[in-house]
Amino acid sequence: MKTALIIGGGIAGPVTAMALQQAGLEPIVYEAYEEAAAGQIGAYLTVAVNGLSALALLDAHHVVTEIGHPTATLSFSTSAGKHITDMPIGGTLPDGTVTHSIKRRDMYRALNAEATRRGVRFEYGKRLVDATSTADGVRATFADGTTIEADVLIGADGIRSRTREIIDPTAPKAHFLGIYGLGGFVTDPALHRELGLRPGVYNMIFGKKAFFGYFVAPDGEIWWFANMPRTQELSAQDSASAAQWRAQLVELLSADRGPAARIVAATTDDTFVSAFNQYDMPTVATWHNDKMVIVGDAAHAVASSSGQGVSMAVEDAVTLAICLRDIPDTTAALAAFEDRRRERVERVVAHGAETSSDKASSGLGRLLVRLLTPYFLKKAAKAGVAPLSWMFDHRIDWTAPALTR
Ligand SMILES: Cc1cc2nc3c(=O)[nH]c(=O)nc-3n(C[C@H](O)[C@H](O)[C@H](O)COP(=O)(O)OP(=O)(O)OC[C@H]3O[C@@H](n4cnc5c(N)ncnc54)[C@H](O)[C@@H]3O)c2cc1C
């Protein structure tokens, strides 16, 4: 049985482990932190129908549907509170499943728990520092000085991937999108009643100074995120408190009509997610060498505004497992994986970068976006999901054999 070292226990890591197990390989996951730390950043994730469909091939989409909430519709408004249009976020799977939103921390924990339940071994506190190909496979070295060997190494180690650097020391670094993200959760029955929110509808407001999105969960909790355009990357040393970020955001949102400023003001410190930088990855020219490969954000981080980061990671995981299942030569299997994935993920990254640049622009650019977006959104809504069907309708066939180049 082929053995696989998976570096990173975030999203791509546990899903790749479950997919490889189903494909007949023996995976072990090595995570740098004591628990999946990436889940601590940000508020929540949207898992689109294409990602849920890929998870369903592993019988794992229940991980999202049991804890997350259906968010099948986008409803856009202007800063003046004028409704622009409603649009579906992808279609509906044959079993009735639609796009879901799930708290980041819940998603990471649930995926780790599900993979563990299936017998996948996780080693926490193991940070990859180096890896080399050997005659029979690959040897990984961790920060604690230990080494381990296997047939193949899969870097699911996120946007600051060490595996990516090992495969190609000249690989590009993450690119700052000119946006800070913030978010939070509010339980305020009076506010909820007053706003008359429709469950499952994701409200998006093109504010004058910040972009704001929110929806209400079935239990009445309001989930929200905001994007502030900023030219300077937030430094790791930034020490502004939740209260300071909240005050700044409330001030920006007060320029608009609608509930955004009140929702943020009602968010308490313990559920307020302070500002974090938003990134994507420019094209990574080299995804693999003879025995190592990168998947998920390590290979192609997509702007969070596309809502496709998780779905791309899951599609990668399933596709890689099919290639390693069917193509005995590891190097040929990794090349077949890249062939199947590169064009699609680069199209999704480009789409995400386009939607982010709308949010990042300031001054005249931002004014133009606010004036022109309603026209384009209405046009797109008339066409239903069709303009983005290439993104949402992608389905992977687990039974179709992978072929070499
Ligand atoms: C704020 C925010 C909002 C987002 N919103 C959405 C959304 O709505 N929808 C969506 O689909 N996507 C969204 N995304 C993107 C999504 O979170 C990522 O695409 C997804 O997490 C990628 O999964 P991954 O497993 O590739 O990387 P990660 O989730 O980053 O996991 C990487 C893991 O590798 C570990 N690691 C790193 N280096 C090492 C090392 N050297 N050794 C061992 N382990 C290591 C890390 O600790 C981490 O656990 C958002 C991202 C952010 C930051």
Ligand as a Chemical Component Dictionary entry (heavy atoms), coordinates in Angstrom:
data_LIG
# 
_chem_comp.id                   LIG 
_chem_comp.type                 NON-POLYMER 
_chem_comp.pdbx_formal_charge   0 
_chem_comp.three_letter_code    LIG 
# 
loop_
_chem_comp_atom.comp_id 
_chem_comp_atom.atom_id 
_chem_comp_atom.alt_atom_id 
_chem_comp_atom.type_symbol 
_chem_comp_atom.charge 
_chem_comp_atom.model_Cartn_x 
_chem_comp_atom.model_Cartn_y 
_chem_comp_atom.model_Cartn_z 
_chem_comp_atom.pdbx_ordinal 
LIG C1  C1  C 0 -10.930 35.298 6.405  1  
LIG C2  C2  C 0 -11.088 34.306 5.355  2  
LIG C3  C3  C 0 -12.352 34.080 4.829  3  
LIG C4  C4  C 0 -12.512 33.107 3.863  4  
LIG N1  N1  N 0 -13.761 32.884 3.363  5  
LIG C5  C5  C 0 -13.938 31.849 2.505  6  
LIG C6  C6  C 0 -15.246 31.473 2.043  7  
LIG O1  O1  O 0 -16.254 32.102 2.356  8  
LIG N2  N2  N 0 -15.369 30.375 1.255  9  
LIG C7  C7  C 0 -14.273 29.631 0.893  10 
LIG O2  O2  O 0 -14.437 28.615 0.197  11 
LIG N3  N3  N 0 -13.023 29.972 1.290  12 
LIG C8  C8  C 0 -12.836 31.046 2.085  13 
LIG N4  N4  N 0 -11.588 31.359 2.519  14 
LIG C9  C9  C 0 -10.455 30.569 2.046  15 
LIG C10 C10 C 0 -10.336 29.249 2.780  16 
LIG O3  O3  O 0 -10.242 29.448 4.169  17 
LIG C11 C11 C 0 -9.090  28.566 2.261  18 
LIG O4  O4  O 0 -9.164  28.495 0.850  19 
LIG C12 C12 C 0 -8.989  27.179 2.826  20 
LIG O5  O5  O 0 -8.840  27.251 4.213  21 
LIG C13 C13 C 0 -7.787  26.477 2.205  22 
LIG O6  O6  O 0 -7.538  25.297 2.890  23 
LIG P1  P1  P 0 -6.065  24.740 3.001  24 
LIG O7  O7  O 0 -6.207  23.476 3.738  25 
LIG O8  O8  O 0 -5.432  24.751 1.660  26 
LIG O9  O9  O 0 -5.257  25.805 3.870  27 
LIG P2  P2  P 0 -5.474  26.182 5.400  28 
LIG O10 O10 O 0 -6.891  26.093 5.768  29 
LIG O11 O11 O 0 -4.773  27.488 5.581  30 
LIG O12 O12 O 0 -4.697  25.046 6.195  31 
LIG C14 C14 C 0 -3.281  24.926 6.150  32 
LIG C15 C15 C 0 -2.822  24.150 7.388  33 
LIG O13 O13 O 0 -1.439  23.854 7.252  34 
LIG C16 C16 C 0 -0.794  24.091 8.495  35 
LIG N5  N5  N 0 0.632   24.354 8.204  36 
LIG C17 C17 C 0 1.152   25.465 7.637  37 
LIG N6  N6  N 0 2.490   25.336 7.503  38 
LIG C18 C18 C 0 2.820   24.118 7.993  39 
LIG C19 C19 C 0 4.053   23.410 8.109  40 
LIG N7  N7  N 0 5.226   23.923 7.702  41 
LIG N8  N8  N 0 4.038   22.154 8.664  42 
LIG C20 C20 C 0 2.860   21.603 9.077  43 
LIG N9  N9  N 0 1.656   22.248 8.976  44 
LIG C21 C21 C 0 1.633   23.481 8.438  45 
LIG C22 C22 C 0 -1.537  25.270 9.074  46 
LIG O14 O14 O 0 -1.350  25.384 10.463 47 
LIG C23 C23 C 0 -2.974  24.936 8.677  48 
LIG O15 O15 O 0 -3.633  24.157 9.643  49 
LIG C24 C24 C 0 -11.384 32.359 3.436  50 
LIG C25 C25 C 0 -10.107 32.601 3.970  51 
LIG C26 C26 C 0 -9.964  33.586 4.916  52 
LIG C27 C27 C 0 -8.577  33.841 5.494  53 
# 
loop_
_chem_comp_bond.comp_id 
_chem_comp_bond.atom_id_1 
_chem_comp_bond.atom_id_2 
_chem_comp_bond.value_order 
_chem_comp_bond.pdbx_ordinal 
LIG C1  C2  SING 1  
LIG C2  C3  SING 2  
LIG C2  C26 DOUB 3  
LIG C3  C4  DOUB 4  
LIG C4  N1  SING 5  
LIG C4  C24 SING 6  
LIG N1  C5  DOUB 7  
LIG C5  C6  SING 8  
LIG C5  C8  SING 9  
LIG C6  O1  DOUB 10 
LIG C6  N2  SING 11 
LIG N2  C7  SING 12 
LIG C7  O2  DOUB 13 
LIG C7  N3  SING 14 
LIG N3  C8  DOUB 15 
LIG C8  N4  SING 16 
LIG N4  C9  SING 17 
LIG N4  C24 SING 18 
LIG C9  C10 SING 19 
LIG C10 O3  SING 20 
LIG C10 C11 SING 21 
LIG C11 O4  SING 22 
LIG C11 C12 SING 23 
LIG C12 O5  SING 24 
LIG C12 C13 SING 25 
LIG C13 O6  SING 26 
LIG O6  P1  SING 27 
LIG P1  O7  DOUB 28 
LIG P1  O8  SING 29 
LIG P1  O9  SING 30 
LIG O9  P2  SING 31 
LIG P2  O10 DOUB 32 
LIG P2  O11 SING 33 
LIG P2  O12 SING 34 
LIG O12 C14 SING 35 
LIG C14 C15 SING 36 
LIG C15 O13 SING 37 
LIG C15 C23 SING 38 
LIG O13 C16 SING 39 
LIG C16 N5  SING 40 
LIG C16 C22 SING 41 
LIG N5  C17 SING 42 
LIG N5  C21 SING 43 
LIG C17 N6  DOUB 44 
LIG N6  C18 SING 45 
LIG C18 C19 SING 46 
LIG C18 C21 DOUB 47 
LIG C19 N7  SING 48 
LIG C19 N8  DOUB 49 
LIG N8  C20 SING 50 
LIG C20 N9  DOUB 51 
LIG N9  C21 SING 52 
LIG C22 O14 SING 53 
LIG C22 C23 SING 54 
LIG C23 O15 SING 55 
LIG C24 C25 DOUB 56 
LIG C25 C26 SING 57 
LIG C26 C27 SING 58 
# 
